[in-house]
Amino acid sequence: MKKICCLVLALCLLMTVCTAFADEREEDLAAIEKVIAAIQEGDLEAGIPVLKELADGGSSMAQMLLGSCYSTGTGVEQSDTEMARYYKLAADQGNIPAKNRLAACYLFGTGVEQDTELAEKLYLECSEAGDTDALYTLGYCYLYGIGLTQDYEKAVKYLQMAADDGIEPALYYLGFCLENGYGVEQDYGKAVEAYLKAADNGLDAAQYRLGVLYQLGTGVEQDYEKAFHYYSLAAEQEYPEALTALGFFYGQGLGTEQNLEEMLKYYTLGAEHGEPMAQFNLGCCYRDGVGVEQNYDEMLKYYNLAVEQENAEAQFNLGFCYYTGMGVEQDDAEAFRLYQLAANQGFPVAMFATGDCYYLGRGVEQDYQQAAEWYLKSLNAGYTPDEEDQKHIVDVAGK
């Protein structure tokens, strides 16, 4: 039923789009309307044969819709080859949505032999016909090297063109490029401008990034209340990282009154969405009994969930649990393994802990040279040793 509903929505949207690009006969349009009505009633057996007849008769709209049917396996056996074939038939007649989808087929080699140059050519033809989504697709693919060779300058070029036409996701990714200096000179102020435009149109990712920038005071004056505001907007749309950030703000009383109940609520929501920092933070709440009764079993549950997603803080803290026997049977080898996972991600305290394992011979054969190397790595990464740590560093240096 869900598949049928999705197709009905696609059919309704395509009815308005395709007519702008194809000279459909009135009788064909009337027949397609009957197909849509039949599918809305769940009668695929009546609708699909009509689509095939119209497609074979040259209706680009029917070809486009039949390609969609083969894409999802709705009323027909799913077939990437048939999907691409019908999209091409429609695209060859100037059907822009079909050409856009055909471009994706060539981009990934779905139902056709992969041809990224042809894919880009088709996307550009779509953009010239007024399909700004095609420009956004090109920009996104160049940004992340999806199907195309990663090229930040081309990414910015296409994203800017799409952003100028008001495509909200393009505005967000343009802001992302400006914030990080990808393919363009780094400019936090312009990044904020792009994010604001996208955020004002309800884009959750842009709202979240604005929250981060206001929290850190990057490109704007630091303002926890504004950060809380934008995190809240994104959290209302269940953006996972925003849920976590909002939990942190409630826990620390930043931009709002401290409220441990709300903190736990948002950490829990973030954890349910699979956000690793929410899982880690929730584990810490159960470890320390903050807002909840102390419970090491729950702590371990959430630490392990975050570790499965390679969260360095969770890896280190779970390693510490095994190192000290907190909530688990003490296990130096497992502690060392987890410390190394976090250390290899550049987590400073885990680097020092790895050095300590080599220094003390816990979980690994004692090796002062390895200990010294890891101590130095941790210091270079910004770790500040306490008095006991300093003794270890001095002792290793003298051996």
N, C-alpha and C positions, 0 to 999 in steps of 0.2 A: 504493500500500500504506500509506503514511504517513497519507493521508487516511482510509482505512478504520480504521486503528488509533485515530486521534483520535476518530472517530465512535463506535467501540466503547466507548472510555473514557467518552465523554459519555453514551452509552446506559446504561452500568452505573451511573454516578453518578445519572442522572435516574430510574432505576428506584426508587431508595430515596427520592429527594426528592419526586417527583411524587405518590406514593401518599399522602403526608401531606395533600395538598390536593385530591385528586379522588377521587370515588367510582367507581373503575374496576371493571368486571365481571370476575369471575374468569376467564371465557373470554377476555376481552380481554387480561388480564395474561398468560395462558398463551400467547396468540398472539404477544404482544410478546416474550416470552422466546424463542419460536421465531425471531422476526425477528433478535434479537440473536445467536442461535446461527448463523443463516444468514450474517449479516454477518461474524461472527468467522471463518467459513470462507471469506469472500470472495465469497459468493453474493449479490450485490446484486439480481440479477434476481428471485430468489425472495423477498427481504425487502421491497423497496420496494412492490410491489403490495399486499402484506398491510397494510403501514402505511397506504397510501392508503385501503384498504377500511375499516380500523378508524377512521381519522380521519374519513372521510365518515359513519361510523356514530356519531360523537359521542365517541370516546375522546380525552380531553384529552391523555393521555400520548402517544398516537400522533400527535396534531396537533403537539404540542411537538417530538417527534422528527423529524417530517416537515419542520417548519420548519427544524430544524438541517440536515437533508439539503439543502434548497434554499439554505441559507446557504453551504454549502461546495461544492455541486454534486456531492454524493455520491449516485450512483445516479440522479440526475435532472439536468436542465439547470439550472445555477445561476440563481436568480431572487430578487432582493430583494423583489419584489412578492409572490410566493408565500410566501416566508419570513415576511414580516410578516403575511400573511393567515392562515397557519396558527398563528402565535404568538397572534394576536388571538382566533382561535377557542378556543384552549386557555385564554388569559387570561380570556376571558369566562366560563369555567366555574370560575374560581378557581385555575387552575394558576399558582402563584407564580413558578417559574422562567421560564415563558413570559411572564408579565407583566413580569418584570425585563427580558427581552430585547426585549419590545415597547416598553418605555420607552426603551431605547437606540435603537430604530428611530425613534421620534418625536423623540428628542433630536437626532439627526443627519439626519433626513429620509431614512432608508434604507428604501426600499420603500413609504413613506408620505409624505404632506406633513408637513414639519417642524412640530412643535408642542411647544415647550419647556415650556409650562405643563402640558400633558397629561403630558409625560414626567416632570416633577417629581411630579405627582399620582400617577402609577402607581408611581414609586419609593417614595413615602411609603406607599402601600397595601401594597407589598411589605414595607416595614419594620414596619408594624403587624401583619403576619402572621408576623413573626419573622425576616425576611430582612435581617440586619444588613449584608450586602454592599451592599444598596441604599443604605443610609445612607452607606457609604464612597464609593460611586460618586457620590452627590450632593455630598459634601464635596470630593472630588477635582475634580469638574467646576466647582464654584464657585471652588475655589482657583486653577485655571488658566484659567478662562473658557472651558471646553470645552463648546460647545453652549449654555451658560448665560452670562448676564452675570456677569463676575467679581465676587465678593462675598466678601471674606475673613471677615466675621462669620458669614455663613451657612455658609461652609466649615468654620470652627471648630466651629460648632454641630453639624453633622452628623458631622464627624470625631470629636468628643468622644463623641457617642452611639455611634458604631461602635466607638471605642476602649474604651468602658466594657464593651462586649460581647466584648472581646478580639480584635478584628480587627487583626492585626499591621501591615499597611500603613497602617491608620488611625492607629495609635499613632505610626508613623514621621512621617506628615504632620502630625499634631498637634504632635509635637516640633519639626518644621520651622517651623510657625507660631509656636510659643512662642519658638524660637530667634531668629526674625527679626521678631517683633512684628507678624505678619500677623493682623488681626482679633482680637487679644488683646494684653494688655500683655506686652511682652518679658520673659521669665523663663527665664534659662539653666538654673537649677536644675530647674525643672519640665520643661524640654526634655530635660535629661539623664535624668530619671526616665522620661519617655515612651520615649526611645531605648533605655534599659536594658531595659524590658519587651519591646520589639520585638526587641532584640538577643538577649536570652535565649531567644527563640523562633526564633532563627536568621535573622532578616531582615538581609541583607547591607548594605542602605543604612543601616540604623540602626547597625550595627557600624562602618561607615565614618565616619559622623558622630561617633560617640563617639571614634574615633581622632583626628579633627580637633580636637575639643574638648579632649581630654587633651593633644594636642600643643601647642595654643595656651594651655592653661590657662584656658579660657573656661567659666565655670560650675562648674569643678572645679579642684583644684590641679593644676598642670602636672605631668605624669608621662609621660615618654617610654616607659617600659616598658609602661604600660597602653595608651598609644597604639599601640605596636607590637603588643600583644596583639590589640586590636580590628581593627587593619589586617590582621593575619594571618588572623583569622576571616573577614573579608570577602574577602580575597584567595583563601582556600581555595574560595570560591564564584565566583572569577574576576570579582569586581566590579572593573571597569576602573580607577577612581580609586584603589582600595585597592592594586591591583597596583603602580601608579605610586608611591604613598606608601611602600609597603614597599620598593621599589627605592631610594627616597631615603633611608630609614632605614638600610638596609644600606650605602649609599654613604657616609653621614655617621657611621655608628656610633652612631645614636641608639636607645636602648632595647635595643640588641643590639651584638654585636661587629661591627666593620666587616668587610664581606665583599664585595669587588668582583665576585666571580663571581655571588653571589646578587643583587647590585644589577643586573647585566646581565640576569640571568634574568628578574627581575620587570619591568624596563623593556621587555624584548623581548616578554614576555607582554602587557603593557599596550599596547604599540604594535600588536601583532597584533589586539588588541581595538579598535583605532582610537582609543585615548585620546591626545589631542593632546599633553599634557604628557609622557607617556611617550615619544612620538615625538621631541619636542624634546630631552628629557634624553638620549635615546639618541644623537641627533645631536651633542650636546655631548661625549658620551663619545668618539665617533669624531673629533671636532674636536681634542680635547685628548689623545687617547690614554690615557684613563682606563679601565683594565680591558681595553682592546682596543688593537690596533695602530692608530696614527693613520691615518685614511682619509677624505679629503675627499669622495670620491664617496659613501660611506655617510653622511657628515655631511649632504651636500646632499639625499640621498634622504629622510632622516628629517625634515630641516627642511621640505622641500617638502610632505611628508605633513601636517605640523602646520600649515603655512601654508594648505593647502587647507581646514582646519577653522577658519581665522581666529584662530589662536593668536597673540597679540600678541608674545610673547617670540620665537617663531619668525620672525615677520615682521620684527622688528627685527634679529635675528641674521643672517637670510638677507640682509637689506638691507646689513648690515655686510660680509658676504662680497662682495657686488657693489661696495660702496664701496671696499674694499681689494684686490679681486681674489683673495680667499682661496678657492681651489678652483674658481673660475670666471673667465671673462674680465671684467675690470673694466668696470663699466657704471654710471655715475652716475645715469642716468635711472631704471634699474630699482631702484637703491638708494633713490632719493628716493621712488619709488612705494611701496616696501615700508615705508620709514620712516613715510610718511604713513598707511598702513593701520594700523600699530601706534599711531601718535600719535592717530589719530581714535578709538581705543579707550581713550585716557587713559593710555597707557604713558609714564611721565615721560621716560626716557632717549631714547625715540623722538621725543618732542616736541622735546627739545634738539637731536637729530640733524637733525630737519627744519629747525630754526632755523639750524643750521650750514650746511645745504645752501643756504638762502637767503643767508646771510652770505657764503659763498664762491662762490656761483653755480655749484654743482655739481649737475647734473641738473635745474636749474631756473634761470630768469633771476635774476640777483642782485637782491635786494630787501631793504634794511636794515630797512624798516618791518615786513615779514613776519617777518624774522629776530628782531626785538625782540619781536614778539607771541608767537612760538613759544617764545622763551627765557623770557618771563614765564609762559606757560602751564606750562612744565616746572617752574619754580621753585614755582609755586602748587600743583603736583601732588606736590611733595616731592622733586624732583631736587636733588642736592647737587653743584654744579659743582666741577671740579678747578681747578688754577691756570691751565691753558690755556683752559679754558672761561670763567673769570672775565675773562681778557683779551678774549675775543670779546664778552662782555656789555658790558664797559666801552667797547670800541671802537664797538660799535653804538650805545650810548647817546650817544656824542659826535658821531654823524653826523647 
